[in-house]
Amino acid sequence: MNSSAKASPWWTPSVHADRRPFLIGRNAIQAALRGFFAREDFIEVDTAVLQISPGNEAHLHAFATEALTTDGQKAPFYMHTSPEFACKKLLAAGEERISCFAHVYRNRERGPLHHPEFTMLEWYRAGEGYESLMMDCVRILALATETVKTGKLLTYRGAESDPFAGPERISVAEAFERHAGVDLLASVAADGSTDRDHLAAELRRVGVRVAEDDGWADLFSRVLVEKIEPRLGFGRITILDEYPISEAALARPSARDPRVAERFELYACGVELANGFGELTDAAEQRRRFEIEMAEKARVYGETYPIDEDFLAALSLMPEASGIALGFDRLVMLATGASRIDQVLWAPVAEVGR
């Protein structure tokens, strides 16, 4: 076969036949999870894709569009990168337990684990701590695995993770020490500010590359991606907890240590599956963090996104809550044994240039 030949489209009967077992598994898992949330007294909500702001995290990239009024005036809109802002407005409105299967859109993302349009499962618990989300995750991963009846393990490219074994829970600081030999919190002050030079010196000491224009967040991400994430979720699932406050723009500070936040991520087979928070409800602090994120986005990418003032206003009514976003397609991949995200999407987005 000519190496330059293009792969057959997903709608080719033979390709679809190969993908179909994964897709049927997807439907079964989604139905099972809807049943799980119904039994837990969640209300399923449906949020609008078009938003004033797609979110204000520095390294998330949105798809932009514009609306036309009846007289032809233009107004910028974005396709949401998460239903988070809308869900939190519903909490402000009085809902207490909500879940949402949302198609979300992220630019500059394509690969075995990334797709420009994918499904995010989000759920929120008003009046409950974020540890309750961790227990939800354990039950959901076990349920997804049981539903497709392909075995009792989550799998990805030869790696295995047992969702029925008790999860490993480790703090980010502990993970940096264990897997990279780095004392992360020595570079984080009590007010959450960070010391780039201190962290850079630590990384040079253990042989991690440092560039002159790297900021603290760049160095943090490099260690996380290169040294830590590839070691998480093997044998059993891992809950990576207590991110530094500067890496948790939407999470509240930990009562145990103000340098870290109530944020965790869930891993299986080295794959990140979910990102959960004890939600920040301080509008002034949220605005400050968004401004920091957008300043970083301007520095790195030369662009910013508007702040959703409606969202900040809603925070004054929002109750204490915990919330989480889970990559539903990735969960389906690991439960069914698929190796690429496009195998579990009924109709993948065309690749640029095809």
Helices and strands as residue ranges (DSSP letters): H 13-39, E 43-44, E 50-51, E 63-68, E 74-79, H 84-93, E 97-105, E 117-126, H 131-148, E 154-156, E 159-162, E 168-171, H 172-180, G 184-187, H 196-205, H 216-223, I 224-228, G 229-231, E 235-236, E 238-241, G 245-247, E 263-268, E 271-278, H 283-301, H 309-315, E 321-327, H 328-336, G 341-344
